[in-house]
Every structure is written in C-alpha cells, then in structure tokens.
Amino acid sequence: MNDYHRVMIRTRTDAVWIAAFALLVAFAVPWFLWRNATVVAGLPLWLWWHIGWMVLASATFYAFARGGAWERGVDAGVIRRG
Amino acid sequence: MADLGISLGVVVGYLVVALAIGLVAYRLTDRSAEDYYLASRSVGTVVLLFTTFATLLSAFTFFGGPNLAFAAGPEWILVMGLMDGILFALLWYAIGYKQWLVGKANGYVTLGEMLGDRFDSTALRGLVAGVSLLWLFPYVMLQQIGAGQALVGLTDGAVPYWAGAALITVFMVAYVGLSGLRGVAWTDTLQGVFMLGVIWLAVGWIATVGGGVSALTAGMTDAAPGFAALGGGLYSPQWMIGTAVVIAFGVAAFPQVNQRFFMADRVETLKRSFALWPVLVLLLFVPAFLLGSWAVGLGIEVPDGSNVLPVLLTEYTPAWFAALVIAGALAAMMSSSDSMLLSGSSYFTRDLYRPFVAPDASDAREGWVARVGVAVFAGSTFLASLFVGSGGGLDTLVTLGDTAFGGYAQLTIPLLLALYWGGTTEWGMIAGVGSAEAVYLAHVFLPMPTTYLTWDFALWCMLLSLVVTVAVSTVTASAPAENAEKFGVGAD
C-alpha cells in the first residue's frame, strides 16, 4: 500500500465520521415519530428511542476516540510539533 | 417542628461536608495561578466528568426543567439530549480538545488569554473577558436567589431569604477562596454523585407509591392527553432545535465550562469523558423530567412561585427525603456558582487586572487579587440579589441572567473560526463578537421581534457573528505577530 492509498483511506474514514456525527445530531429527536403517542412498556415510544440513541452516541464516541480520526480532526500533530 | 430540625440538619450537614473537602484540597494547593485555577491540569476522568456535569447543572435541572415538563410535557428530555448529550459533546471535542492541546503547550488558563495570544491582541483579550463577566455576574446572582428561595421553601420561612442566600454565599467563598479549583472539582464530584443518587431514589419512591411506571404514565396521559405524543404545544421543531443549539453553543463559552476544557491530565481522560458523556446525560435528565410530567397524573397542584418537584416529594415522601432532594438542588446551584466565582475571578485578574491595570504584578500578588476577587464578586452578586425586585434598576440584571446562554453563544462561532481557520484576523474577531453581542443585547432590551422566519433571534445573531467574522477577516490582514501556527491552523 503506498502513501496515496493511505491518504485516500484516511479521507474516506474521516468522511464516514462526519456523516455519523451528522446522523447523531439529525435524529436525536425522532422526527419520524412526530405526534406519535404509542406507549411501550410504560413509556412513550419516542422516549425509548431517546434512550437507545444516547447509548448509541456513547458507543460512536467511544469508537471515534479510539481511531486516528480523533487526532486528525484537531490537527493535534501540528500543535505538538509547535 | 421536628421536620424543620431534620431539614436543616440535612442541609447543614451537607454544607459542612463540602467545606471539609475544601479544607483537604487547600492543604494540597500551592500558590501558583495555574494550580489555583486549573489544579495544575491534573484532573482525571471521574473528577473531570462529574465536575463538568455538576457545573452544567444549575437550579434548572431540579426546578425549571421539571416545571417545564409539568407544564408542557416530557419532550424537554429530547431537547436536553440533543443539546447536552450530542451537541455539547461534539463541541467538547472540537473546541475543548483543541483548547486542551494548545493550552497545555502554551500555558493558557482562560479563553481570553488564549485568543489574545493567538491574535497578539490585548483588546480582544479584554473584550472576551468583559463580555463574559457581563453575562456571568447576573447568572451567579440568579443562583443565589434560587438557593435563598429553596431554603425559605424547605424551612417554611423559618430561615429568611437573606439569611439563606448569605449562608450559601459564605460557604462558597470559604471553600473556593481557600482551595481553588481542586476544592471546587472535588465538591462537584460529591455533588454530582449525590444528585444522581437522589433523583433515582425519588423515581423509585414515586413509582412504588404510584403503582409502577406504567400506571404513572397512564395517569399522565389521562390527565394530559397530549403529553405522550411527541411535539405539540410549546414543542415545535423550530423551538426544540433553536433552544438546543443556542444553549449548547452558549455552554461551550460559559467561563466555568470553557475553563474545564484546559483541566484534563491526559488525552485518555478526555476520550473516556467524551464516550461516557451521553449516557451520563441520559441517567440524570430522564428521571428528573419524567417526575415533572408524571406529577400531572398524580393531581399535584403547584402554587404560584413554587416548584413542582419539591411539592411532589413533600406530598408522597417523608420529610427527610424531601429535604435530601432540596439539598441536592442546593448542591446543583452551589456547584455551578462556586465554579463561576472561580472562573469569573480568573477572567478578571488575568485578562483585565493584569494586562490593563498592573502589567508587572508578581504571581503572589495575582494569587492574592484572585482570592479577594472571589469574595468581592460573590459579595456583590449577593448584595444585588437582595435588592432585585424592589423596583430599582437592578431588575435589568435578572433579564441579563435569564438570557446569558444566548449571550455566550455569540462567542462560540468566532472561537471555532479562530481555532480552525487560518484566515481569521484580530479585527475579524473583534467585529464578529462585538456586532453579534450588540445586536443580541438590543433584542434582549428593546422591543424587537423574538423570532425571524419562526427561528429564535439568538440563532440569527450567531449567524451574524459567523458572517461578520469571516467578512472582516477577509478584508483585513493578519498582524505579523499573530500566532496561527501555534494552533495548527497556520498552513493555508
């Protein structure tokens, strides 16, 4: 694998993270359940969505923090080199 | 009066524990400003998580939020999830992690200091500190008012308002003045754990006496048929999105929260905090706001000027438990206010006193001014809180405190540009922050529309800060001494 391929893979990974964060923001409120009053197991269905979504957000953030995109996002290498 | 004794005992016991923690922290704190304000950037995951969390939670979590869920339905949980769980977490990474890196490399303690150095501009440093203090002062005052009222409610007026507010203020000044951030962060951790524990106990208690979660929700939908359905009433998409965005961006520039961005000991701490954050938000806000909404089905009547949560707990739980929850609310107010006092003092001493009044003050003198600053700041907000409502000009302060999040949100987009766009200039920053704050203040105080095209004016002001910062930066040149490369944005 040469440098060109590495850069391409990184760029693609970074784009996937940006898309994942955009999805997390966009569906933090389940717009597709708007005016839906279904109650499941004692709580509104949209509240179950919220509970699942926050757990998913934690899992996504955990995965993001483990990968290389965490450092690239803020140009950490440049700051450390000074 | 046995109940009064129990209530006061719980509250005083709690205050004494907080002070004791402050004293232990004092013994470990040296005299340098970095140690006093940032605990020498040595804070680990548990303490960082809980101090940020407890600092974010004010009286609103226990009083305002449940009141809103009681009046308008539980959808407020979703607004808080988007605002704090997701948007704030992303800003903590984008702004907070970068601030931590450049802060560690260059020794920054405050936001104004960092931006001032980035653009080699004392004027920008002073502007950021001045704007921040303008919104901070009334916000601290509102917390003291809340604490005073909570004690009046708890003791049925046996402790008068002024005495309650004074008691809280004196305790805060004592442990903040003595021990600085280390004491604040440790008491915050105690307060955060305490609040979480108490709110889940409250849910368990109410669910047990109310016949279970299903029965509580059924009672809620019988009494207020619209509450189970998502949206409706107050909750329009524009309102939910606008509130979440403005408050999340505001929180990131609130001095006591922004300063926490500098405190972590190492990058793993930030990574863990980032990953745990949404779950922590979930654990506190769902029970707190559900209690407010369930109260509708339990036929709770909230008198004017009271809050739903204490009324609900007094009705359904023994006095000592209701007192514990009020102590939890006091903890929430104190953990926000103590951090605000400390950050306010650092903004004042480092970004206003040192550069503009005494450029050659020694470190020891700065440390002394900082401690006196905490006491003067707390004393002034306390005095102001006594005179609010008596018809003087001080009611302006209440308006300022109520609109503080929007005021801080006007700093956040220029801050993001300064951190990520090499083309940002000193004049772009000053014009962007200055114009957005001016237009925002005009909307707060003058008879102007509260929405444009159905979206909140604070959002439009944020857009203005973006447009003006970019436009003015484009037509002005960077000063030769600007330090974009320190921020990793030099190469463009």
Interface residues (C-beta under 8 A of the other chain):
Chain A: F21 L24 V25 A28 V29 P30 W31 L33 W34 R35 N36 A37 T38 V39 A41 G42 L43 P44 W46 L47 H50 I51 W53 M54 V55 A57 S58 A59 F61 Y62 F64 A65 R66 W70 G73 V74 D75 A76 G77 V78 I79 R80 G82
Chain B: P74 E75 I77 L78 V79 G81 L82 G85 I86 L87 A89 L90 Y93 A94 Y97 K98 L101 V102 A105 G212 V213 S214 L216 T217 A218 T221 A228 A229 L230 G231 G232 P237 M240 I241 L270 K271 R272 F274 A275 L276 W277 P278 V279 V281 L282 V286 E485 K486 F487 G488 V489 G490 A491
